[in-house]
Amino acid sequence: MAAKGITYEDILRDVKAQKIVPVYYLMGEEDYYIDKLSDAIVDAVLSEDEKDFNLDVVYGAETDVDKIIELAHAYPMMAERRVVLVREAQAIRSLDGLETYLAHLTPSTVLVFCHKHGKLDMRKAAAKAMQQIGVVFESKRLYDNQLPPFVSQYFHQHKVDIEPQAVQMLVGHVGADLSRLTTEMDKLLLALPDGSRVVGAKLVEEQTGMSKDFNDFELQAALAGRNIFRANQILKYYQGNPRSFFITRTLTNLFTFFSDVMLAYYAPDRSDASIAAWLGKSEWKVRQDVGPARRNYSGVKVMQILSEIRKTDAQSKGVGGCRTPHEELLQDLIFFILH
């Protein structure tokens, strides 16, 4: 059941179809998928009334394998099945002995382990036993280029569209924390005016406090087009609104952007569609930012920019005793990029 490449969507689809297995081991760096799957499994197995007597929730630091096995051997009360949910499973000292239970398991029990910020040692006997009869799933963090599709798909599932600029603003404001990202998207869905089915940049601005005109992605567009006046406008906005400016986030976004520009030089075809496919970006993003930057900067200059961004990042963290204010560091970096 734990086939290589099994996805969150695969597991969720099976769970909703009541294809429940005796044990789930959900592990990895991305909390969001672990939480969503564990909730979905519990809800699929037990009704709200059944949870009172048939759901045991234990925590790894406060339990051990013997206790988990004892709970797993118990029989359901006034229900067909019961669930033993082990949160913070990474804190369990050892899973040795669990394979004995799995060889003679209680069919009416569903065991769910939630192991966050790490992975199970798959060489262990317990891990191999879980792979044989259950689901072992690794929840991986999304790459930066996977975040915009995640946002668009989330809204589409709610039958709502979102403008490309709004997507970039939201991703830039929140980053790769999917739990926080979905919370922000839920707020936007609730804030949509009656009858509207499109989330625009203005709504994101209203709900997050992030300016739709002065943000990291507008800065990228200005730098891509070598628009000195516009880049300095945004810089002055950051200097006058320090709460809207986080240098680590800005440098991360700029590094990702110029890395994409560098990769674009190696695309097999120079069309926007080909470069978008090569980078895993939208054509809109290529047309607006990547394409102009590729035309305005040489490959050598882009390499120098990436090196300068790394240097600025180190300085912003105090490396070498640097105490230059972050706004001045960004000003120097922008000057270097544009000249």
Stockholm file with secondary structure:
# STOCKHOLM 1.0

chainA/1-339         MAAKGITYEDILRDVKAQKIVPVYYLMGEEDYYIDKLSDAIVDAVLSEDEKDFNLDVVYGAETDVDKIIELAHAYPMMAERRVVLVREAQAIRSLDGLETYLAHLTPSTVLVFCHKHGKLDMRKAAAKAMQQIGVVFESKRLYDNQLPPFVSQYFHQHKVDIEPQAVQMLVGHVGADLSRLTTEMDKLLLALPDGSRVVGAKLVEEQTGMSKDFNDFELQAALAGRNIFRANQILKYYQGNPRSFFITRTLTNLFTFFSDVMLAYYAPDRSDASIAAWLGKSEWKVRQDVGPARRNYSGVKVMQILSEIRKTDAQSKGVGGCRTPHEELLQDLIFFILH
#=GR chainA/1-339 SS CCCTTCCHHHHHHHHHTTCCCSEEEEEESCHHHHHHHHHHHHHHHCCHHHHHHHEEEEEGGGCCHHHHHHHHHSCCSSSSCEEEEEETGGGCSCCTTHHHHHHTCCTTEEEEEEEESSCCCTTSHHHHHHHHHSEEEEECCCCGGGHHHHHHHHHHHTTCEECHHHHHHHHHHHCSCHHHHHHHHHHHHHHSCTTCCEECHHHHHHHHCCCSSSSHHHHHHHHHTTCHHHHHHHHHHHHHCGGGCCHHHHHHHHHHHHHHHHHHTTCSSCSHHHHHHHHTCCHHHIIIIIHHHHHHSCHHHHHHHHHHHHHHHHHHTTGGGCCCCHHHHHHHHHHHHHC
#=GC SS_cons         CCCTTCCHHHHHHHHHTTCCCSEEEEEESCHHHHHHHHHHHHHHHCCHHHHHHHEEEEEGGGCCHHHHHHHHHSCCSSSSCEEEEEETGGGCSCCTTHHHHHHTCCTTEEEEEEEESSCCCTTSHHHHHHHHHSEEEEECCCCGGGHHHHHHHHHHHTTCEECHHHHHHHHHHHCSCHHHHHHHHHHHHHHSCTTCCEECHHHHHHHHCCCSSSSHHHHHHHHHTTCHHHHHHHHHHHHHCGGGCCHHHHHHHHHHHHHHHHHHTTCSSCSHHHHHHHHTCCHHHIIIIIHHHHHHSCHHHHHHHHHHHHHHHHHHTTGGGCCCCHHHHHHHHHHHHHC
//
